[in-house]
Amino acid sequence: MGARQKLNGITIQACLIVGGVIGLVLQSWLVFFLASAVLLGLSLYGGEIRPNIGRGASSSGGRSFHNSSKRSSRSTTRRR
């Protein structure tokens, strides 16, 4: 089991535990499921849970952070 899977597992468990505490305090299964789903969704959206995109995916979860069309910080026109 790789590091990504371990971190994903810990994050999912944390979401379920926090959802369980919220559901226990309010004594509602519905609140537990809703809180857990919201926490899992936010963790997925925020990047804490990184799904396996497939073979050949970059280490950034399939996202590319470089921009090849980015211009240099210098101006393209010369001043005289």
mmCIF file of the N, C-alpha and C atoms, coordinates in Angstrom:
data_MODEL
# 
_entry.id   MODEL 
# 
loop_
_atom_site.group_PDB 
_atom_site.id 
_atom_site.type_symbol 
_atom_site.label_atom_id 
_atom_site.label_alt_id 
_atom_site.label_comp_id 
_atom_site.label_asym_id 
_atom_site.label_entity_id 
_atom_site.label_seq_id 
_atom_site.pdbx_PDB_ins_code 
_atom_site.Cartn_x 
_atom_site.Cartn_y 
_atom_site.Cartn_z 
_atom_site.occupancy 
_atom_site.B_iso_or_equiv 
_atom_site.pdbx_formal_charge 
_atom_site.auth_seq_id 
_atom_site.auth_comp_id 
_atom_site.auth_asym_id 
_atom_site.auth_atom_id 
_atom_site.pdbx_PDB_model_num 
ATOM 1   N N  . MET A 1 1  ? 0.853   -1.172 0.000   1.00 0.00 ? 1  MET A N  1 
ATOM 2   C CA . MET A 1 1  ? 0.000   0.000  0.000   1.00 0.00 ? 1  MET A CA 1 
ATOM 3   C C  . MET A 1 1  ? 0.898   1.233  0.000   1.00 0.00 ? 1  MET A C  1 
ATOM 4   N N  . GLY A 1 2  ? 0.639   2.133  -0.933  1.00 0.00 ? 2  GLY A N  1 
ATOM 5   C CA . GLY A 1 2  ? 1.461   3.320  -1.065  1.00 0.00 ? 2  GLY A CA 1 
ATOM 6   C C  . GLY A 1 2  ? 1.051   4.426  -0.100  1.00 0.00 ? 2  GLY A C  1 
ATOM 7   N N  . ALA A 1 3  ? 1.850   5.467  -0.115  1.00 0.00 ? 3  ALA A N  1 
ATOM 8   C CA . ALA A 1 3  ? 1.614   6.594  0.798   1.00 0.00 ? 3  ALA A CA 1 
ATOM 9   C C  . ALA A 1 3  ? 0.297   7.301  0.478   1.00 0.00 ? 3  ALA A C  1 
ATOM 10  N N  . ARG A 1 4  ? -0.017  7.415  -0.815  1.00 0.00 ? 4  ARG A N  1 
ATOM 11  C CA . ARG A 1 4  ? -1.264  8.097  -1.180  1.00 0.00 ? 4  ARG A CA 1 
ATOM 12  C C  . ARG A 1 4  ? -2.477  7.350  -0.643  1.00 0.00 ? 4  ARG A C  1 
ATOM 13  N N  . GLN A 1 5  ? -2.476  6.033  -0.761  1.00 0.00 ? 5  GLN A N  1 
ATOM 14  C CA . GLN A 1 5  ? -3.591  5.236  -0.256  1.00 0.00 ? 5  GLN A CA 1 
ATOM 15  C C  . GLN A 1 5  ? -3.708  5.346  1.259   1.00 0.00 ? 5  GLN A C  1 
ATOM 16  N N  . LYS A 1 6  ? -2.580  5.364  1.953   1.00 0.00 ? 6  LYS A N  1 
ATOM 17  C CA . LYS A 1 6  ? -2.619  5.495  3.411   1.00 0.00 ? 6  LYS A CA 1 
ATOM 18  C C  . LYS A 1 6  ? -3.185  6.851  3.825   1.00 0.00 ? 6  LYS A C  1 
ATOM 19  N N  . LEU A 1 7  ? -2.732  7.912  3.163   1.00 0.00 ? 7  LEU A N  1 
ATOM 20  C CA . LEU A 1 7  ? -3.245  9.247  3.483   1.00 0.00 ? 7  LEU A CA 1 
ATOM 21  C C  . LEU A 1 7  ? -4.723  9.378  3.138   1.00 0.00 ? 7  LEU A C  1 
ATOM 22  N N  . ASN A 1 8  ? -5.130  8.811  2.012   1.00 0.00 ? 8  ASN A N  1 
ATOM 23  C CA . ASN A 1 8  ? -6.552  8.838  1.653   1.00 0.00 ? 8  ASN A CA 1 
ATOM 24  C C  . ASN A 1 8  ? -7.382  8.102  2.699   1.00 0.00 ? 8  ASN A C  1 
ATOM 25  N N  . GLY A 1 9  ? -6.887  6.954  3.159   1.00 0.00 ? 9  GLY A N  1 
ATOM 26  C CA . GLY A 1 9  ? -7.600  6.183  4.175   1.00 0.00 ? 9  GLY A CA 1 
ATOM 27  C C  . GLY A 1 9  ? -7.743  6.938  5.483   1.00 0.00 ? 9  GLY A C  1 
ATOM 28  N N  . ILE A 1 10 ? -6.660  7.598  5.889   1.00 0.00 ? 10 ILE A N  1 
ATOM 29  C CA . ILE A 1 10 ? -6.708  8.379  7.129   1.00 0.00 ? 10 ILE A CA 1 
ATOM 30  C C  . ILE A 1 10 ? -7.698  9.530  6.993   1.00 0.00 ? 10 ILE A C  1 
ATOM 31  N N  . THR A 1 11 ? -7.685  10.192 5.850   1.00 0.00 ? 11 THR A N  1 
ATOM 32  C CA . THR A 1 11 ? -8.600  11.321 5.638   1.00 0.00 ? 11 THR A CA 1 
ATOM 33  C C  . THR A 1 11 ? -10.047 10.856 5.629   1.00 0.00 ? 11 THR A C  1 
ATOM 34  N N  . ILE A 1 12 ? -10.324 9.745  4.984   1.00 0.00 ? 12 ILE A N  1 
ATOM 35  C CA . ILE A 1 12 ? -11.692 9.216  4.953   1.00 0.00 ? 12 ILE A CA 1 
ATOM 36  C C  . ILE A 1 12 ? -12.138 8.823  6.351   1.00 0.00 ? 12 ILE A C  1 
ATOM 37  N N  . GLN A 1 13 ? -11.260 8.176  7.110   1.00 0.00 ? 13 GLN A N  1 
ATOM 38  C CA . GLN A 1 13 ? -11.606 7.812  8.486   1.00 0.00 ? 13 GLN A CA 1 
ATOM 39  C C  . GLN A 1 13 ? -11.876 9.044  9.338   1.00 0.00 ? 13 GLN A C  1 
ATOM 40  N N  . ALA A 1 14 ? -11.072 10.077 9.164   1.00 0.00 ? 14 ALA A N  1 
ATOM 41  C CA . ALA A 1 14 ? -11.277 11.308 9.927   1.00 0.00 ? 14 ALA A CA 1 
ATOM 42  C C  . ALA A 1 14 ? -12.620 11.941 9.591   1.00 0.00 ? 14 ALA A C  1 
ATOM 43  N N  . CYS A 1 15 ? -12.984 11.946 8.315   1.00 0.00 ? 15 CYS A N  1 
ATOM 44  C CA . CYS A 1 15 ? -14.286 12.498 7.912   1.00 0.00 ? 15 CYS A CA 1 
ATOM 45  C C  . CYS A 1 15 ? -15.431 11.710 8.538   1.00 0.00 ? 15 CYS A C  1 
ATOM 46  N N  . LEU A 1 16 ? -15.297 10.384 8.560   1.00 0.00 ? 16 LEU A N  1 
ATOM 47  C CA . LEU A 1 16 ? -16.350 9.557  9.148   1.00 0.00 ? 16 LEU A CA 1 
ATOM 48  C C  . LEU A 1 16 ? -16.422 9.734  10.663  1.00 0.00 ? 16 LEU A C  1 
ATOM 49  N N  . ILE A 1 17 ? -15.271 9.884  11.311  1.00 0.00 ? 17 ILE A N  1 
ATOM 50  C CA . ILE A 1 17 ? -15.277 10.086 12.763  1.00 0.00 ? 17 ILE A CA 1 
ATOM 51  C C  . ILE A 1 17 ? -15.912 11.425 13.117  1.00 0.00 ? 17 ILE A C  1 
ATOM 52  N N  . VAL A 1 18 ? -15.526 12.479 12.395  1.00 0.00 ? 18 VAL A N  1 
ATOM 53  C CA . VAL A 1 18 ? -16.114 13.797 12.665  1.00 0.00 ? 18 VAL A CA 1 
ATOM 54  C C  . VAL A 1 18 ? -17.609 13.777 12.363  1.00 0.00 ? 18 VAL A C  1 
ATOM 55  N N  . GLY A 1 19 ? -17.999 13.143 11.252  1.00 0.00 ? 19 GLY A N  1 
ATOM 56  C CA . GLY A 1 19 ? -19.420 12.991 10.949  1.00 0.00 ? 19 GLY A CA 1 
ATOM 57  C C  . GLY A 1 19 ? -20.148 12.203 12.018  1.00 0.00 ? 19 GLY A C  1 
ATOM 58  N N  . GLY A 1 20 ? -19.477 11.177 12.560  1.00 0.00 ? 20 GLY A N  1 
ATOM 59  C CA . GLY A 1 20 ? -20.069 10.379 13.634  1.00 0.00 ? 20 GLY A CA 1 
ATOM 60  C C  . GLY A 1 20 ? -20.258 11.172 14.908  1.00 0.00 ? 20 GLY A C  1 
ATOM 61  N N  . VAL A 1 21 ? -19.283 12.012 15.243  1.00 0.00 ? 21 VAL A N  1 
ATOM 62  C CA . VAL A 1 21 ? -19.411 12.846 16.437  1.00 0.00 ? 21 VAL A CA 1 
ATOM 63  C C  . VAL A 1 21 ? -20.562 13.832 16.280  1.00 0.00 ? 21 VAL A C  1 
ATOM 64  N N  . ILE A 1 22 ? -20.639 14.453 15.102  1.00 0.00 ? 22 ILE A N  1 
ATOM 65  C CA . ILE A 1 22 ? -21.735 15.404 14.853  1.00 0.00 ? 22 ILE A CA 1 
ATOM 66  C C  . ILE A 1 22 ? -23.080 14.691 14.922  1.00 0.00 ? 22 ILE A C  1 
ATOM 67  N N  . GLY A 1 23 ? -23.172 13.507 14.282  1.00 0.00 ? 23 GLY A N  1 
ATOM 68  C CA . GLY A 1 23 ? -24.413 12.737 14.322  1.00 0.00 ? 23 GLY A CA 1 
ATOM 69  C C  . GLY A 1 23 ? -24.764 12.261 15.715  1.00 0.00 ? 23 GLY A C  1 
ATOM 70  N N  . LEU A 1 24 ? -23.749 11.893 16.516  1.00 0.00 ? 24 LEU A N  1 
ATOM 71  C CA . LEU A 1 24 ? -23.986 11.438 17.878  1.00 0.00 ? 24 LEU A CA 1 
ATOM 72  C C  . LEU A 1 24 ? -24.483 12.576 18.762  1.00 0.00 ? 24 LEU A C  1 
ATOM 73  N N  . VAL A 1 25 ? -23.873 13.749 18.604  1.00 0.00 ? 25 VAL A N  1 
ATOM 74  C CA . VAL A 1 25 ? -24.293 14.901 19.407  1.00 0.00 ? 25 VAL A CA 1 
ATOM 75  C C  . VAL A 1 25 ? -25.742 15.275 19.096  1.00 0.00 ? 25 VAL A C  1 
ATOM 76  N N  . LEU A 1 26 ? -26.095 15.235 17.821  1.00 0.00 ? 26 LEU A N  1 
ATOM 77  C CA . LEU A 1 26 ? -27.461 15.587 17.425  1.00 0.00 ? 26 LEU A CA 1 
ATOM 78  C C  . LEU A 1 26 ? -28.397 14.384 17.410  1.00 0.00 ? 26 LEU A C  1 
ATOM 79  N N  . GLN A 1 27 ? -27.868 13.188 17.717  1.00 0.00 ? 27 GLN A N  1 
ATOM 80  C CA . GLN A 1 27 ? -28.639 11.942 17.782  1.00 0.00 ? 27 GLN A CA 1 
ATOM 81  C C  . GLN A 1 27 ? -29.459 11.707 16.518  1.00 0.00 ? 27 GLN A C  1 
ATOM 82  N N  . SER A 1 28 ? -28.751 11.759 15.382  1.00 0.00 ? 28 SER A N  1 
ATOM 83  C CA . SER A 1 28 ? -29.442 11.601 14.108  1.00 0.00 ? 28 SER A CA 1 
ATOM 84  C C  . SER A 1 28 ? -28.534 10.874 13.112  1.00 0.00 ? 28 SER A C  1 
ATOM 85  N N  . TRP A 1 29 ? -29.062 9.785  12.544  1.00 0.00 ? 29 TRP A N  1 
ATOM 86  C CA . TRP A 1 29 ? -28.335 9.086  11.491  1.00 0.00 ? 29 TRP A CA 1 
ATOM 87  C C  . TRP A 1 29 ? -28.267 9.935  10.230  1.00 0.00 ? 29 TRP A C  1 
ATOM 88  N N  . LEU A 1 30 ? -29.336 10.668 9.964   1.00 0.00 ? 30 LEU A N  1 
ATOM 89  C CA . LEU A 1 30 ? -29.363 11.511 8.774   1.00 0.00 ? 30 LEU A CA 1 
ATOM 90  C C  . LEU A 1 30 ? -28.261 12.566 8.831   1.00 0.00 ? 30 LEU A C  1 
ATOM 91  N N  . VAL A 1 31 ? -28.085 13.186 9.984   1.00 0.00 ? 31 VAL A N  1 
ATOM 92  C CA . VAL A 1 31 ? -27.041 14.199 10.149  1.00 0.00 ? 31 VAL A CA 1 
ATOM 93  C C  . VAL A 1 31 ? -25.668 13.554 9.984   1.00 0.00 ? 31 VAL A C  1 
ATOM 94  N N  . PHE A 1 32 ? -25.496 12.340 10.504  1.00 0.00 ? 32 PHE A N  1 
ATOM 95  C CA . PHE A 1 32 ? -24.228 11.622 10.334  1.00 0.00 ? 32 PHE A CA 1 
ATOM 96  C C  . PHE A 1 32 ? -23.910 11.430 8.861   1.00 0.00 ? 32 PHE A C  1 
ATOM 97  N N  . PHE A 1 33 ? -24.884 10.917 8.093   1.00 0.00 ? 33 PHE A N  1 
ATOM 98  C CA . PHE A 1 33 ? -24.645 10.669 6.675   1.00 0.00 ? 33 PHE A CA 1 
ATOM 99  C C  . PHE A 1 33 ? -24.404 11.964 5.908   1.00 0.00 ? 33 PHE A C  1 
ATOM 100 N N  . LEU A 1 34 ? -25.192 12.991 6.200   1.00 0.00 ? 34 LEU A N  1 
ATOM 101 C CA . LEU A 1 34 ? -25.016 14.265 5.505   1.00 0.00 ? 34 LEU A CA 1 
ATOM 102 C C  . LEU A 1 34 ? -23.674 14.914 5.855   1.00 0.00 ? 34 LEU A C  1 
ATOM 103 N N  . ALA A 1 35 ? -23.315 14.941 7.128   1.00 0.00 ? 35 ALA A N  1 
ATOM 104 C CA . ALA A 1 35 ? -22.050 15.538 7.542   1.00 0.00 ? 35 ALA A CA 1 
ATOM 105 C C  . ALA A 1 35 ? -20.877 14.770 6.946   1.00 0.00 ? 35 ALA A C  1 
ATOM 106 N N  . SER A 1 36 ? -20.952 13.451 6.958   1.00 0.00 ? 36 SER A N  1 
ATOM 107 C CA . SER A 1 36 ? -19.878 12.644 6.383   1.00 0.00 ? 36 SER A CA 1 
ATOM 108 C C  . SER A 1 36 ? -19.742 12.886 4.883   1.00 0.00 ? 36 SER A C  1 
ATOM 109 N N  . ALA A 1 37 ? -20.868 12.951 4.196   1.00 0.00 ? 37 ALA A N  1 
ATOM 110 C CA . ALA A 1 37 ? -20.838 13.187 2.750   1.00 0.00 ? 37 ALA A CA 1 
ATOM 111 C C  . ALA A 1 37 ? -20.273 14.571 2.426   1.00 0.00 ? 37 ALA A C  1 
ATOM 112 N N  . VAL A 1 38 ? -20.672 15.571 3.182   1.00 0.00 ? 38 VAL A N  1 
ATOM 113 C CA . VAL A 1 38 ? -20.158 16.927 2.950   1.00 0.00 ? 38 VAL A CA 1 
ATOM 114 C C  . VAL A 1 38 ? -18.658 16.987 3.230   1.00 0.00 ? 38 VAL A C  1 
ATOM 115 N N  . LEU A 1 39 ? -18.228 16.388 4.333   1.00 0.00 ? 39 LEU A N  1 
ATOM 116 C CA . LEU A 1 39 ? -16.803 16.392 4.668   1.00 0.00 ? 39 LEU A CA 1 
ATOM 117 C C  . LEU A 1 39 ? -15.973 15.635 3.632   1.00 0.00 ? 39 LEU A C  1 
ATOM 118 N N  . LEU A 1 40 ? -16.479 14.497 3.167   1.00 0.00 ? 40 LEU A N  1 
ATOM 119 C CA . LEU A 1 40 ? -15.770 13.744 2.139   1.00 0.00 ? 40 LEU A CA 1 
ATOM 120 C C  . LEU A 1 40 ? -15.713 14.529 0.825   1.00 0.00 ? 40 LEU A C  1 
ATOM 121 N N  . GLY A 1 41 ? -16.823 15.161 0.476   1.00 0.00 ? 41 GLY A N  1 
ATOM 122 C CA . GLY A 1 41 ? -16.849 15.970 -0.749  1.00 0.00 ? 41 GLY A CA 1 
ATOM 123 C C  . GLY A 1 41 ? -15.884 17.139 -0.687  1.00 0.00 ? 41 GLY A C  1 
ATOM 124 N N  . LEU A 1 42 ? -15.852 17.817 0.446   1.00 0.00 ? 42 LEU A N  1 
ATOM 125 C CA . LEU A 1 42 ? -14.932 18.946 0.601   1.00 0.00 ? 42 LEU A CA 1 
ATOM 126 C C  . LEU A 1 42 ? -13.474 18.485 0.600   1.00 0.00 ? 42 LEU A C  1 
ATOM 127 N N  . SER A 1 43 ? -13.212 17.329 1.178   1.00 0.00 ? 43 SER A N  1 
ATOM 128 C CA . SER A 1 43 ? -11.852 16.786 1.172   1.00 0.00 ? 43 SER A CA 1 
ATOM 129 C C  . SER A 1 43 ? -11.428 16.397 -0.238  1.00 0.00 ? 43 SER A C  1 
ATOM 130 N N  . LEU A 1 44 ? -12.331 15.850 -0.999  1.00 0.00 ? 44 LEU A N  1 
ATOM 131 C CA . LEU A 1 44 ? -12.038 15.492 -2.380  1.00 0.00 ? 44 LEU A CA 1 
ATOM 132 C C  . LEU A 1 44 ? -11.816 16.749 -3.218  1.00 0.00 ? 44 LEU A C  1 
ATOM 133 N N  . TYR A 1 45 ? -12.681 17.738 -3.047  1.00 0.00 ? 45 TYR A N  1 
ATOM 134 C CA . TYR A 1 45 ? -12.565 18.987 -3.796  1.00 0.00 ? 45 TYR A CA 1 
ATOM 135 C C  . TYR A 1 45 ? -11.299 19.757 -3.409  1.00 0.00 ? 45 TYR A C  1 
ATOM 136 N N  . GLY A 1 46 ? -10.957 19.738 -2.136  1.00 0.00 ? 46 GLY A N  1 
ATOM 137 C CA . GLY A 1 46 ? -9.791  20.464 -1.651  1.00 0.00 ? 46 GLY A CA 1 
ATOM 138 C C  . GLY A 1 46 ? -8.468  19.789 -1.942  1.00 0.00 ? 46 GLY A C  1 
ATOM 139 N N  . GLY A 1 47 ? -8.498  18.542 -2.367  1.00 0.00 ? 47 GLY A N  1 
ATOM 140 C CA . GLY A 1 47 ? -7.275  17.843 -2.724  1.00 0.00 ? 47 GLY A CA 1 
ATOM 141 C C  . GLY A 1 47 ? -6.679  16.992 -1.621  1.00 0.00 ? 47 GLY A C  1 
ATOM 142 N N  . GLU A 1 48 ? -7.338  16.932 -0.465  1.00 0.00 ? 48 GLU A N  1 
ATOM 143 C CA . GLU A 1 48 ? -6.821  16.073 0.598   1.00 0.00 ? 48 GLU A CA 1 
ATOM 144 C C  . GLU A 1 48 ? -6.981  14.603 0.240   1.00 0.00 ? 48 GLU A C  1 
ATOM 145 N N  . ILE A 1 49 ? -8.044  14.265 -0.482  1.00 0.00 ? 49 ILE A N  1 
ATOM 146 C CA . ILE A 1 49 ? -8.233  12.915 -0.998  1.00 0.00 ? 49 ILE A CA 1 
ATOM 147 C C  . ILE A 1 49 ? -7.887  12.975 -2.475  1.00 0.00 ? 49 ILE A C  1 
ATOM 148 N N  . ARG A 1 50 ? -6.854  12.219 -2.845  1.00 0.00 ? 50 ARG A N  1 
ATOM 149 C CA . ARG A 1 50 ? -6.389  12.231 -4.230  1.00 0.00 ? 50 ARG A CA 1 
ATOM 150 C C  . ARG A 1 50 ? -6.683  10.880 -4.865  1.00 0.00 ? 50 ARG A C  1 
ATOM 151 N N  . PRO A 1 51 ? -7.705  10.814 -5.705  1.00 0.00 ? 51 PRO A N  1 
ATOM 152 C CA . PRO A 1 51 ? -8.029  9.538  -6.336  1.00 0.00 ? 51 PRO A CA 1 
ATOM 153 C C  . PRO A 1 51 ? -6.957  9.141  -7.350  1.00 0.00 ? 51 PRO A C  1 
ATOM 154 N N  . ASN A 1 52 ? -6.846  7.850  -7.598  1.00 0.00 ? 52 ASN A N  1 
ATOM 155 C CA . ASN A 1 52 ? -5.912  7.351  -8.584  1.00 0.00 ? 52 ASN A CA 1 
ATOM 156 C C  . ASN A 1 52 ? -6.517  7.590  -9.959  1.00 0.00 ? 52 ASN A C  1 
ATOM 157 N N  . ILE A 1 53 ? -5.923  8.484  -10.724 1.00 0.00 ? 53 ILE A N  1 
ATOM 158 C CA . ILE A 1 53 ? -6.456  8.847  -12.033 1.00 0.00 ? 53 ILE A CA 1 
ATOM 159 C C  . ILE A 1 53 ? -6.233  7.734  -13.038 1.00 0.00 ? 53 ILE A C  1 
ATOM 160 N N  . GLY A 1 54 ? -5.168  7.009  -12.931 1.00 0.00 ? 54 GLY A N  1 
ATOM 161 C CA . GLY A 1 54 ? -4.853  5.926  -13.847 1.00 0.00 ? 54 GLY A CA 1 
ATOM 162 C C  . GLY A 1 54 ? -3.361  5.848  -14.066 1.00 0.00 ? 54 GLY A C  1 
ATOM 163 N N  . ARG A 1 55 ? -2.969  4.964  -14.928 1.00 0.00 ? 55 ARG A N  1 
ATOM 164 C CA . ARG A 1 55 ? -1.538  4.806  -15.199 1.00 0.00 ? 55 ARG A CA 1 
ATOM 165 C C  . ARG A 1 55 ? -1.017  6.035  -15.919 1.00 0.00 ? 55 ARG A C  1 
ATOM 166 N N  . GLY A 1 56 ? 0.191   6.421  -15.574 1.00 0.00 ? 56 GLY A N  1 
ATOM 167 C CA . GLY A 1 56 ? 0.832   7.542  -16.234 1.00 0.00 ? 56 GLY A CA 1 
ATOM 168 C C  . GLY A 1 56 ? 0.414   8.891  -15.697 1.00 0.00 ? 56 GLY A C  1 
ATOM 169 N N  . ALA A 1 57 ? -0.406  8.908  -14.676 1.00 0.00 ? 57 ALA A N  1 
ATOM 170 C CA . ALA A 1 57 ? -0.824  10.182 -14.090 1.00 0.00 ? 57 ALA A CA 1 
ATOM 171 C C  . ALA A 1 57 ? 0.348   10.786 -13.345 1.00 0.00 ? 57 ALA A C  1 
ATOM 172 N N  . SER A 1 58 ? 0.420   12.073 -13.385 1.00 0.00 ? 58 SER A N  1 
ATOM 173 C CA . SER A 1 58 ? 1.519   12.736 -12.696 1.00 0.00 ? 58 SER A CA 1 
ATOM 174 C C  . SER A 1 58 ? 1.325   12.639 -11.193 1.00 0.00 ? 58 SER A C  1 
ATOM 175 N N  . SER A 1 59 ? 2.368   12.970 -10.450 1.00 0.00 ? 59 SER A N  1 
ATOM 176 C CA . SER A 1 59 ? 2.297   12.882 -8.997  1.00 0.00 ? 59 SER A CA 1 
ATOM 177 C C  . SER A 1 59 ? 1.390   13.946 -8.410  1.00 0.00 ? 59 SER A C  1 
ATOM 178 N N  . SER A 1 60 ? 0.941   14.897 -9.224  1.00 0.00 ? 60 SER A N  1 
ATOM 179 C CA . SER A 1 60 ? 0.064   15.952 -8.733  1.00 0.00 ? 60 SER A CA 1 
ATOM 180 C C  . SER A 1 60 ? -1.402  15.579 -8.887  1.00 0.00 ? 60 SER A C  1 
ATOM 181 N N  . GLY A 1 61 ? -1.689  14.293 -9.043  1.00 0.00 ? 61 GLY A N  1 
ATOM 182 C CA . GLY A 1 61 ? -3.074  13.849 -9.137  1.00 0.00 ? 61 GLY A CA 1 
ATOM 183 C C  . GLY A 1 61 ? -3.677  14.076 -10.506 1.00 0.00 ? 61 GLY A C  1 
ATOM 184 N N  . GLY A 1 62 ? -2.835  14.147 -11.536 1.00 0.00 ? 62 GLY A N  1 
ATOM 185 C CA . GLY A 1 62 ? -3.335  14.330 -12.887 1.00 0.00 ? 62 GLY A CA 1 
ATOM 186 C C  . GLY A 1 62 ? -3.458  15.779 -13.293 1.00 0.00 ? 62 GLY A C  1 
ATOM 187 N N  . ARG A 1 63 ? -3.174  16.675 -12.379 1.00 0.00 ? 63 ARG A N  1 
ATOM 188 C CA . ARG A 1 63 ? -3.247  18.093 -12.704 1.00 0.00 ? 63 ARG A CA 1 
ATOM 189 C C  . ARG A 1 63 ? -1.892  18.581 -13.161 1.00 0.00 ? 63 ARG A C  1 
ATOM 190 N N  . SER A 1 64 ? -1.868  19.451 -14.128 1.00 0.00 ? 64 SER A N  1 
ATOM 191 C CA . SER A 1 64 ? -0.621  20.016 -14.611 1.00 0.00 ? 64 SER A CA 1 
ATOM 192 C C  . SER A 1 64 ? -0.487  21.435 -14.101 1.00 0.00 ? 64 SER A C  1 
ATOM 193 N N  . PHE A 1 65 ? 0.616   21.704 -13.401 1.00 0.00 ? 65 PHE A N  1 
ATOM 194 C CA . PHE A 1 65 ? 0.793   23.014 -12.814 1.00 0.00 ? 65 PHE A CA 1 
ATOM 195 C C  . PHE A 1 65 ? 1.689   23.926 -13.640 1.00 0.00 ? 65 PHE A C  1 
ATOM 196 N N  . HIS A 1 66 ? 2.306   23.414 -14.674 1.00 0.00 ? 66 HIS A N  1 
ATOM 197 C CA . HIS A 1 66 ? 3.169   24.277 -15.468 1.00 0.00 ? 66 HIS A CA 1 
ATOM 198 C C  . HIS A 1 66 ? 2.382   24.842 -16.635 1.00 0.00 ? 66 HIS A C  1 
ATOM 199 N N  . ASN A 1 67 ? 2.797   25.992 -17.096 1.00 0.00 ? 67 ASN A N  1 
ATOM 200 C CA . ASN A 1 67 ? 2.140   26.646 -18.210 1.00 0.00 ? 67 ASN A CA 1 
ATOM 201 C C  . ASN A 1 67 ? 3.202   26.914 -19.256 1.00 0.00 ? 67 ASN A C  1 
ATOM 202 N N  . SER A 1 68 ? 3.156   26.179 -20.349 1.00 0.00 ? 68 SER A N  1 
ATOM 203 C CA . SER A 1 68 ? 4.197   26.301 -21.358 1.00 0.00 ? 68 SER A CA 1 
ATOM 204 C C  . SER A 1 68 ? 4.082   27.593 -22.154 1.00 0.00 ? 68 SER A C  1 
ATOM 205 N N  . SER A 1 69 ? 2.923   28.235 -22.163 1.00 0.00 ? 69 SER A N  1 
ATOM 206 C CA . SER A 1 69 ? 2.758   29.469 -22.923 1.00 0.00 ? 69 SER A CA 1 
ATOM 207 C C  . SER A 1 69 ? 3.001   30.709 -22.074 1.00 0.00 ? 69 SER A C  1 
ATOM 208 N N  . LYS A 1 70 ? 3.529   30.518 -20.892 1.00 0.00 ? 70 LYS A N  1 
ATOM 209 C CA . LYS A 1 70 ? 3.763   31.639 -19.990 1.00 0.00 ? 70 LYS A CA 1 
ATOM 210 C C  . LYS A 1 70 ? 4.926   32.489 -20.513 1.00 0.00 ? 70 LYS A C  1 
ATOM 211 N N  . ARG A 1 71 ? 4.731   33.785 -20.553 1.00 0.00 ? 71 ARG A N  1 
ATOM 212 C CA . ARG A 1 71 ? 5.777   34.674 -21.014 1.00 0.00 ? 71 ARG A CA 1 
ATOM 213 C C  . ARG A 1 71 ? 6.755   34.955 -19.891 1.00 0.00 ? 71 ARG A C  1 
ATOM 214 N N  . SER A 1 72 ? 7.937   35.353 -20.283 1.00 0.00 ? 72 SER A N  1 
ATOM 215 C CA . SER A 1 72 ? 8.923   35.712 -19.277 1.00 0.00 ? 72 SER A CA 1 
ATOM 216 C C  . SER A 1 72 ? 8.540   37.037 -18.638 1.00 0.00 ? 72 SER A C  1 
ATOM 217 N N  . SER A 1 73 ? 9.181   37.346 -17.523 1.00 0.00 ? 73 SER A N  1 
ATOM 218 C CA . SER A 1 73 ? 8.836   38.560 -16.805 1.00 0.00 ? 73 SER A CA 1 
ATOM 219 C C  . SER A 1 73 ? 9.333   39.809 -17.517 1.00 0.00 ? 73 SER A C  1 
ATOM 220 N N  . ARG A 1 74 ? 10.253  39.665 -18.472 1.00 0.00 ? 74 ARG A N  1 
ATOM 221 C CA . ARG A 1 74 ? 10.736  40.810 -19.229 1.00 0.00 ? 74 ARG A CA 1 
ATOM 222 C C  . ARG A 1 74 ? 9.764   41.164 -20.346 1.00 0.00 ? 74 ARG A C  1 
ATOM 223 N N  . SER A 1 75 ? 9.720   42.406 -20.660 1.00 0.00 ? 75 SER A N  1 
ATOM 224 C CA . SER A 1 75 ? 8.862   42.880 -21.734 1.00 0.00 ? 75 SER A CA 1 
ATOM 225 C C  . SER A 1 75 ? 9.434   42.446 -23.077 1.00 0.00 ? 75 SER A C  1 
ATOM 226 N N  . THR A 1 76 ? 8.575   42.197 -24.055 1.00 0.00 ? 76 THR A N  1 
ATOM 227 C CA . THR A 1 76 ? 9.037   41.768 -25.358 1.00 0.00 ? 76 THR A CA 1 
ATOM 228 C C  . THR A 1 76 ? 9.478   42.940 -26.220 1.00 0.00 ? 76 THR A C  1 
ATOM 229 N N  . THR A 1 77 ? 9.113   44.149 -25.865 1.00 0.00 ? 77 THR A N  1 
ATOM 230 C CA . THR A 1 77 ? 9.541   45.323 -26.620 1.00 0.00 ? 77 THR A CA 1 
ATOM 231 C C  . THR A 1 77 ? 10.720  45.964 -25.924 1.00 0.00 ? 77 THR A C  1 
ATOM 232 N N  . ARG A 1 78 ? 11.640  46.479 -26.723 1.00 0.00 ? 78 ARG A N  1 
ATOM 233 C CA . ARG A 1 78 ? 12.816  47.141 -26.170 1.00 0.00 ? 78 ARG A CA 1 
ATOM 234 C C  . ARG A 1 78 ? 12.578  48.635 -26.072 1.00 0.00 ? 78 ARG A C  1 
ATOM 235 N N  . ARG A 1 79 ? 13.096  49.206 -25.040 1.00 0.00 ? 79 ARG A N  1 
ATOM 236 C CA . ARG A 1 79 ? 13.039  50.653 -24.888 1.00 0.00 ? 79 ARG A CA 1 
ATOM 237 C C  . ARG A 1 79 ? 14.371  51.250 -25.310 1.00 0.00 ? 79 ARG A C  1 
ATOM 238 N N  . ARG A 1 80 ? 14.314  52.383 -25.975 1.00 0.00 ? 80 ARG A N  1 
ATOM 239 C CA . ARG A 1 80 ? 15.551  53.039 -26.423 1.00 0.00 ? 80 ARG A CA 1 
ATOM 240 C C  . ARG A 1 80 ? 15.784  54.277 -25.627 1.00 0.00 ? 80 ARG A C  1 
# 
